[in-house]
Amino acid sequence: MLFAWIGYLKDKARPIPQEVNRQTSAFLEQPYIKIRSVGPLFDGDGSRAAMLLIFEADNREAAQAFVANSPYQNAGLYERYALHEYRNEIG
C-alpha cells in the first residue's frame, strides 16, 4: 500500500538544525520501507512550509510505526501532521 505523510512545520522550525538533517538522511536510507518520493512543500512566499513523504508499507499500522520515528517529528519541528493512504492514479 502507498501512504502519504505530510508534516507542517512550526514557524520557528526554520532553518532545520543540521543534526536533524543528518538523522533524516539515515532515517530515509533504511532498507525496510520503500520511499517513493520525499521533499519540502513551500508556501506562497517561497518559504518551506511542510514536508511530504510518499512510501510503501504493508498496512496502516506499519506506516504509523515508520513515521513515528521521523527525526523532524521527534525534534518537535511539526505544528501538525497527517498520514493518509495514497492511491496514485497517473504516473
N, CA, C and O atoms as CSV, one atom per row, in Angstrom:
chain,resi,resn,atom,element,x,y,z
A,1,MET,N,N,0.842,-1.176,0.000
A,1,MET,CA,C,0.000,0.000,0.000
A,1,MET,C,C,0.888,1.241,0.000
A,1,MET,O,O,1.988,1.238,0.553
A,2,LEU,N,N,0.391,2.292,-0.626
A,2,LEU,CA,C,1.096,3.570,-0.607
A,2,LEU,C,C,0.492,4.487,0.458
A,2,LEU,O,O,-0.718,4.490,0.687
A,3,PHE,N,N,1.359,5.258,1.097
A,3,PHE,CA,C,0.930,6.225,2.092
A,3,PHE,C,C,1.603,7.559,1.825
A,3,PHE,O,O,2.737,7.618,1.350
A,4,ALA,N,N,0.886,8.625,2.137
A,4,ALA,CA,C,1.437,9.979,2.077
A,4,ALA,C,C,1.410,10.542,3.481
A,4,ALA,O,O,0.406,10.456,4.189
A,5,TRP,N,N,2.516,11.112,3.862
A,5,TRP,CA,C,2.635,11.719,5.171
A,5,TRP,C,C,3.052,13.162,4.974
A,5,TRP,O,O,4.049,13.437,4.305
A,6,ILE,N,N,2.306,14.078,5.544
A,6,ILE,CA,C,2.603,15.499,5.438
A,6,ILE,C,C,2.782,16.044,6.849
A,6,ILE,O,O,1.911,15.895,7.705
A,7,GLY,N,N,3.923,16.673,7.070
A,7,GLY,CA,C,4.203,17.331,8.344
A,7,GLY,C,C,4.328,18.822,8.107
A,7,GLY,O,O,5.174,19.260,7.328
A,8,TYR,N,N,3.487,19.612,8.779
A,8,TYR,CA,C,3.502,21.067,8.635
A,8,TYR,C,C,4.435,21.665,9.684
A,8,TYR,O,O,4.240,21.477,10.885
A,9,LEU,N,N,5.440,22.380,9.219
A,9,LEU,CA,C,6.464,22.924,10.105
A,9,LEU,C,C,5.956,24.077,10.949
A,9,LEU,O,O,5.149,24.893,10.503
A,10,LYS,N,N,6.444,24.125,12.171
A,10,LYS,CA,C,6.205,25.290,13.019
A,10,LYS,C,C,6.992,26.458,12.430
A,10,LYS,O,O,8.030,26.243,11.804
A,11,ASP,N,N,6.520,27.678,12.618
A,11,ASP,CA,C,7.231,28.850,12.100
A,11,ASP,C,C,8.663,28.930,12.594
A,11,ASP,O,O,9.560,29.326,11.851
A,12,LYS,N,N,8.880,28.553,13.852
A,12,LYS,CA,C,10.211,28.663,14.428
A,12,LYS,C,C,11.083,27.444,14.130
A,12,LYS,O,O,12.189,27.334,14.659
A,13,ALA,N,N,10.600,26.532,13.293
A,13,ALA,CA,C,11.352,25.322,12.963
A,13,ALA,C,C,12.328,25.564,11.807
A,13,ALA,O,O,13.053,24.654,11.404
A,14,ARG,N,N,12.345,26.760,11.289
A,14,ARG,CA,C,13.222,27.054,10.163
A,14,ARG,C,C,14.340,27.977,10.613
A,14,ARG,O,O,14.068,28.934,11.338
A,15,PRO,N,N,15.557,27.742,10.227
A,15,PRO,CA,C,16.054,26.628,9.422
A,15,PRO,C,C,16.104,25.323,10.230
A,15,PRO,O,O,16.106,25.331,11.461
A,16,ILE,N,N,16.143,24.227,9.510
A,16,ILE,CA,C,16.183,22.911,10.149
A,16,ILE,C,C,17.596,22.692,10.714
A,16,ILE,O,O,18.577,22.886,9.997
A,17,PRO,N,N,17.709,22.294,11.973
A,17,PRO,CA,C,19.029,22.040,12.552
A,17,PRO,C,C,19.808,20.974,11.765
A,17,PRO,O,O,19.235,19.977,11.324
A,18,GLN,N,N,21.106,21.192,11.596
A,18,GLN,CA,C,21.947,20.269,10.829
A,18,GLN,C,C,21.894,18.839,11.386
A,18,GLN,O,O,21.880,17.880,10.614
A,19,GLU,N,N,21.863,18.691,12.696
A,19,GLU,CA,C,21.815,17.348,13.284
A,19,GLU,C,C,20.530,16.625,12.875
A,19,GLU,O,O,20.555,15.423,12.611
A,20,VAL,N,N,19.423,17.338,12.821
A,20,VAL,CA,C,18.154,16.726,12.393
A,20,VAL,C,C,18.243,16.328,10.916
A,20,VAL,O,O,17.730,15.277,10.534
A,21,ASN,N,N,18.877,17.139,10.096
A,21,ASN,CA,C,19.064,16.779,8.680
A,21,ASN,C,C,19.911,15.522,8.541
A,21,ASN,O,O,19.610,14.669,7.706
A,22,ARG,N,N,20.963,15.390,9.343
A,22,ARG,CA,C,21.792,14.175,9.303
A,22,ARG,C,C,20.976,12.949,9.727
A,22,ARG,O,O,21.052,11.897,9.091
A,23,GLN,N,N,20.205,13.089,10.794
A,23,GLN,CA,C,19.371,11.977,11.256
A,23,GLN,C,C,18.332,11.606,10.201
A,23,GLN,O,O,18.010,10.431,10.030
A,24,THR,N,N,17.816,12.592,9.504
A,24,THR,CA,C,16.798,12.356,8.479
A,24,THR,C,C,17.376,11.566,7.316
A,24,THR,O,O,16.709,10.683,6.777
A,25,SER,N,N,18.598,11.867,6.925
A,25,SER,CA,C,19.233,11.111,5.837
A,25,SER,C,C,19.314,9.631,6.193
A,25,SER,O,O,18.995,8.775,5.368
A,26,ALA,N,N,19.737,9.327,7.415
A,26,ALA,CA,C,19.818,7.933,7.859
A,26,ALA,C,C,18.426,7.301,7.928
A,26,ALA,O,O,18.247,6.145,7.544
A,27,PHE,N,N,17.455,8.049,8.410
A,27,PHE,CA,C,16.068,7.581,8.515
A,27,PHE,C,C,15.533,7.184,7.131
A,27,PHE,O,O,14.880,6.149,6.993
A,28,LEU,N,N,15.804,7.992,6.122
A,28,LEU,CA,C,15.283,7.734,4.776
A,28,LEU,C,C,16.049,6.634,4.047
A,28,LEU,O,O,15.524,6.047,3.101
A,29,GLU,N,N,17.273,6.347,4.466
A,29,GLU,CA,C,18.080,5.321,3.805
A,29,GLU,C,C,17.839,3.919,4.359
A,29,GLU,O,O,18.441,2.958,3.879
A,30,GLN,N,N,16.972,3.788,5.356
A,30,GLN,CA,C,16.711,2.459,5.930
A,30,GLN,C,C,16.225,1.516,4.821
A,30,GLN,O,O,15.597,1.976,3.868
A,31,PRO,N,N,16.500,0.210,4.922
A,31,PRO,CA,C,16.187,-0.717,3.829
A,31,PRO,C,C,14.803,-1.375,3.880
A,31,PRO,O,O,14.478,-2.162,2.990
A,32,TYR,N,N,13.985,-1.082,4.884
A,32,TYR,CA,C,12.761,-1.850,5.086
A,32,TYR,C,C,11.527,-1.255,4.433
A,32,TYR,O,O,10.637,-1.994,4.013
A,33,ILE,N,N,11.456,0.047,4.341
A,33,ILE,CA,C,10.304,0.746,3.771
A,33,ILE,C,C,10.762,1.397,2.472
A,33,ILE,O,O,11.758,2.121,2.455
A,34,LYS,N,N,10.042,1.142,1.391
A,34,LYS,CA,C,10.410,1.733,0.102
A,34,LYS,C,C,9.868,3.161,0.036
A,34,LYS,O,O,8.659,3.383,0.099
A,35,ILE,N,N,10.775,4.113,-0.089
A,35,ILE,CA,C,10.406,5.515,-0.216
A,35,ILE,C,C,10.178,5.803,-1.687
A,35,ILE,O,O,11.059,5.544,-2.507
A,36,ARG,N,N,9.023,6.332,-2.038
A,36,ARG,CA,C,8.708,6.687,-3.418
A,36,ARG,C,C,9.070,8.129,-3.736
A,36,ARG,O,O,9.554,8.424,-4.829
A,37,SER,N,N,8.838,9.024,-2.788
A,37,SER,CA,C,9.127,10.440,-3.005
A,37,SER,C,C,9.201,11.131,-1.651
A,37,SER,O,O,8.483,10.771,-0.717
A,38,VAL,N,N,10.076,12.126,-1.554
A,38,VAL,CA,C,10.182,12.906,-0.334
A,38,VAL,C,C,10.715,14.288,-0.693
A,38,VAL,O,O,11.599,14.424,-1.539
A,39,GLY,N,N,10.171,15.302,-0.047
A,39,GLY,CA,C,10.662,16.645,-0.294
A,39,GLY,C,C,9.844,17.700,0.416
A,39,GLY,O,O,8.781,17.416,0.969
A,40,PRO,N,N,10.356,18.931,0.394
A,40,PRO,CA,C,9.670,20.029,1.067
A,40,PRO,C,C,8.519,20.577,0.236
A,40,PRO,O,O,8.516,20.489,-0.992
A,41,LEU,N,N,7.547,21.140,0.933
A,41,LEU,CA,C,6.454,21.889,0.314
A,41,LEU,C,C,6.644,23.351,0.709
A,41,LEU,O,O,7.008,23.643,1.848
A,42,PHE,N,N,6.399,24.272,-0.229
A,42,PHE,CA,C,6.652,25.687,0.008
A,42,PHE,C,C,5.360,26.485,-0.018
A,42,PHE,O,O,4.422,26.147,-0.740
A,43,ASP,N,N,5.321,27.544,0.774
A,43,ASP,CA,C,4.139,28.416,0.789
A,43,ASP,C,C,4.265,29.467,-0.318
A,43,ASP,O,O,5.220,29.441,-1.094
A,44,GLY,N,N,3.306,30.383,-0.388
A,44,GLY,CA,C,3.267,31.397,-1.432
A,44,GLY,C,C,4.439,32.356,-1.400
A,44,GLY,O,O,4.725,33.014,-2.401
A,45,ASP,N,N,5.128,32.449,-0.262
A,45,ASP,CA,C,6.294,33.325,-0.129
A,45,ASP,C,C,7.598,32.608,-0.479
A,45,ASP,O,O,8.674,33.204,-0.432
A,46,GLY,N,N,7.494,31.333,-0.829
A,46,GLY,CA,C,8.693,30.561,-1.140
A,46,GLY,C,C,9.399,30.007,0.075
A,46,GLY,O,O,10.528,29.528,-0.032
A,47,SER,N,N,8.759,30.062,1.225
A,47,SER,CA,C,9.334,29.512,2.455
A,47,SER,C,C,8.910,28.057,2.621
A,47,SER,O,O,7.793,27.683,2.263
A,48,ARG,N,N,9.801,27.249,3.160
A,48,ARG,CA,C,9.476,25.850,3.433
A,48,ARG,C,C,8.345,25.816,4.450
A,48,ARG,O,O,8.469,26.381,5.536
A,49,ALA,N,N,7.242,25.157,4.104
A,49,ALA,CA,C,6.064,25.116,4.961
A,49,ALA,C,C,5.784,23.719,5.521
A,49,ALA,O,O,5.188,23.581,6.589
A,50,ALA,N,N,6.215,22.692,4.795
A,50,ALA,CA,C,5.875,21.330,5.192
A,50,ALA,C,C,6.826,20.352,4.515
A,50,ALA,O,O,7.613,20.721,3.644
A,51,MET,N,N,6.733,19.108,4.935
A,51,MET,CA,C,7.462,18.016,4.283
A,51,MET,C,C,6.446,16.972,3.823
A,51,MET,O,O,5.469,16.690,4.518
A,52,LEU,N,N,6.688,16.410,2.657
A,52,LEU,CA,C,5.833,15.376,2.079
A,52,LEU,C,C,6.665,14.120,1.887
A,52,LEU,O,O,7.776,14.177,1.360
A,53,LEU,N,N,6.130,12.996,2.312
A,53,LEU,CA,C,6.791,11.700,2.174
A,53,LEU,C,C,5.765,10.714,1.626
A,53,LEU,O,O,4.698,10.529,2.212
A,54,ILE,N,N,6.092,10.084,0.503
A,54,ILE,CA,C,5.235,9.041,-0.066
A,54,ILE,C,C,6.044,7.750,-0.015
A,54,ILE,O,O,7.171,7.690,-0.507
A,55,PHE,N,N,5.454,6.718,0.585
A,55,PHE,CA,C,6.190,5.476,0.812
A,55,PHE,C,C,5.248,4.284,0.798
A,55,PHE,O,O,4.028,4.429,0.879
A,56,GLU,N,N,5.846,3.100,0.693
A,56,GLU,CA,C,5.098,1.845,0.710
A,56,GLU,C,C,5.183,1.214,2.097
A,56,GLU,O,O,6.229,1.241,2.746
A,57,ALA,N,N,4.070,0.652,2.532
A,57,ALA,CA,C,4.030,-0.126,3.778
A,57,ALA,C,C,2.957,-1.194,3.622
A,57,ALA,O,O,2.025,-1.043,2.832
A,58,ASP,N,N,3.099,-2.264,4.375
A,58,ASP,CA,C,2.143,-3.371,4.271
A,58,ASP,C,C,0.740,-2.989,4.723
A,58,ASP,O,O,-0.250,-3.491,4.191
A,59,ASN,N,N,0.658,-2.085,5.719
A,59,ASN,CA,C,-0.640,-1.686,6.252
A,59,ASN,C,C,-0.479,-0.371,7.015
A,59,ASN,O,O,0.632,0.135,7.174
A,60,ARG,N,N,-1.585,0.164,7.475
A,60,ARG,CA,C,-1.570,1.453,8.169
A,60,ARG,C,C,-0.739,1.406,9.456
A,60,ARG,O,O,-0.037,2.363,9.780
A,61,GLU,N,N,-0.822,0.305,10.177
A,61,GLU,CA,C,-0.058,0.185,11.416
A,61,GLU,C,C,1.436,0.269,11.144
A,61,GLU,O,O,2.164,0.936,11.879
A,62,ALA,N,N,1.901,-0.406,10.087
A,62,ALA,CA,C,3.322,-0.351,9.718
A,62,ALA,C,C,3.706,1.066,9.285
A,62,ALA,O,O,4.796,1.542,9.604
A,63,ALA,N,N,2.816,1.729,8.565
A,63,ALA,CA,C,3.074,3.106,8.135
A,63,ALA,C,C,3.183,4.037,9.344
A,63,ALA,O,O,4.074,4.885,9.400
A,64,GLN,N,N,2.284,3.879,10.302
A,64,GLN,CA,C,2.313,4.715,11.508
A,64,GLN,C,C,3.585,4.466,12.314
A,64,GLN,O,O,4.183,5.403,12.843
A,65,ALA,N,N,3.992,3.217,12.405
A,65,ALA,CA,C,5.210,2.892,13.146
A,65,ALA,C,C,6.425,3.529,12.473
A,65,ALA,O,O,7.329,4.012,13.156
A,66,PHE,N,N,6.451,3.531,11.145
A,66,PHE,CA,C,7.568,4.129,10.421
A,66,PHE,C,C,7.656,5.632,10.675
A,66,PHE,O,O,8.715,6.132,11.054
A,67,VAL,N,N,6.560,6.354,10.471
A,67,VAL,CA,C,6.616,7.821,10.621
A,67,VAL,C,C,6.776,8.250,12.076
A,67,VAL,O,O,7.191,9.378,12.342
A,68,ALA,N,N,6.459,7.378,13.009
A,68,ALA,CA,C,6.651,7.714,14.427
A,68,ALA,C,C,8.125,7.943,14.751
A,68,ALA,O,O,8.452,8.587,15.748
A,69,ASN,N,N,9.012,7.417,13.911
A,69,ASN,CA,C,10.450,7.564,14.124
A,69,ASN,C,C,11.067,8.705,13.325
A,69,ASN,O,O,12.292,8.814,13.261
A,70,SER,N,N,10.253,9.551,12.719
A,70,SER,CA,C,10.763,10.670,11.938
A,70,SER,C,C,11.594,11.610,12.808
A,70,SER,O,O,11.118,12.060,13.851
A,71,PRO,N,N,12.824,11.915,12.399
A,71,PRO,CA,C,13.636,12.864,13.168
A,71,PRO,C,C,12.981,14.246,13.282
A,71,PRO,O,O,13.110,14.894,14.320
A,72,TYR,N,N,12.290,14.705,12.252
A,72,TYR,CA,C,11.601,16.000,12.326
A,72,TYR,C,C,10.533,15.958,13.417
A,72,TYR,O,O,10.401,16.891,14.210
A,73,GLN,N,N,9.780,14.869,13.444
A,73,GLN,CA,C,8.723,14.737,14.454
A,73,GLN,C,C,9.330,14.625,15.847
A,73,GLN,O,O,8.856,15.270,16.782
A,74,ASN,N,N,10.369,13.816,15.991
A,74,ASN,CA,C,10.995,13.633,17.299
A,74,ASN,C,C,11.651,14.912,17.812
A,74,ASN,O,O,11.784,15.097,19.022
A,75,ALA,N,N,12.061,15.796,16.902
A,75,ALA,CA,C,12.675,17.070,17.295
A,75,ALA,C,C,11.619,18.140,17.581
A,75,ALA,O,O,11.959,19.262,17.958
A,76,GLY,N,N,10.333,17.796,17.403
A,76,GLY,CA,C,9.261,18.741,17.692
A,76,GLY,C,C,9.141,19.866,16.671
A,76,GLY,O,O,8.700,20.963,17.016
A,77,LEU,N,N,9.529,19.612,15.412
A,77,LEU,CA,C,9.502,20.655,14.388
A,77,LEU,C,C,8.137,20.843,13.737
A,77,LEU,O,O,7.903,21.842,13.058
A,78,TYR,N,N,7.240,19.888,13.944
A,78,TYR,CA,C,5.927,19.958,13.285
A,78,TYR,C,C,4.870,20.597,14.160
A,78,TYR,O,O,4.760,20.323,15.355
A,79,GLU,N,N,4.100,21.457,13.523
A,79,GLU,CA,C,2.907,22.035,14.160
A,79,GLU,C,C,1.798,20.991,14.176
A,79,GLU,O,O,1.077,20.829,15.160
A,80,ARG,N,N,1.689,20.293,13.054
A,80,ARG,CA,C,0.722,19.203,12.911
A,80,ARG,C,C,1.188,18.313,11.771
A,80,ARG,O,O,2.029,18.707,10.962
A,81,TYR,N,N,0.638,17.122,11.718
A,81,TYR,CA,C,0.994,16.190,10.649
A,81,TYR,C,C,-0.170,15.245,10.414
A,81,TYR,O,O,-1.067,15.114,11.246
A,82,ALA,N,N,-0.135,14.588,9.258
A,82,ALA,CA,C,-1.225,13.680,8.900
A,82,ALA,C,C,-0.678,12.541,8.047
A,82,ALA,O,O,0.234,12.733,7.243
A,83,LEU,N,N,-1.241,11.371,8.232
A,83,LEU,CA,C,-0.906,10.189,7.451
A,83,LEU,C,C,-2.155,9.783,6.681
A,83,LEU,O,O,-3.237,9.660,7.255
A,84,HIS,N,N,-1.998,9.576,5.367
A,84,HIS,CA,C,-3.127,9.212,4.515
A,84,HIS,C,C,-2.740,8.047,3.618
A,84,HIS,O,O,-1.596,7.955,3.172
A,85,GLU,N,N,-3.689,7.157,3.352
A,85,GLU,CA,C,-3.463,6.169,2.304
A,85,GLU,C,C,-3.459,6.949,0.985
A,85,GLU,O,O,-4.277,7.847,0.785
A,86,TYR,N,N,-2.545,6.601,0.104
A,86,TYR,CA,C,-2.378,7.310,-1.167
A,86,TYR,C,C,-2.591,6.342,-2.317
A,86,TYR,O,O,-2.034,5.245,-2.331
A,87,ARG,N,N,-3.396,6.754,-3.274
A,87,ARG,CA,C,-3.636,5.924,-4.462
A,87,ARG,C,C,-3.234,6.726,-5.701
A,87,ARG,O,O,-3.930,7.648,-6.126
A,88,ASN,N,N,-2.100,6.345,-6.258
A,88,ASN,CA,C,-1.577,7.031,-7.433
A,88,ASN,C,C,-2.437,6.667,-8.647
A,88,ASN,O,O,-2.585,5.487,-8.963
A,89,GLU,N,N,-2.995,7.650,-9.318
A,89,GLU,CA,C,-3.848,7.395,-10.471
A,89,GLU,C,C,-3.157,7.661,-11.799
A,89,GLU,O,O,-3.529,7.080,-12.819
A,90,ILE,N,N,-2.166,8.524,-11.798
A,90,ILE,CA,C,-1.439,8.847,-13.039
A,90,ILE,C,C,0.052,8.896,-12.715
A,90,ILE,O,O,0.462,9.494,-11.720
A,91,GLY,N,N,0.849,8.265,-13.559
A,91,GLY,CA,C,2.317,8.359,-13.403
A,91,GLY,C,C,2.943,7.154,-12.816
A,91,GLY,O,O,4.161,7.115,-12.639
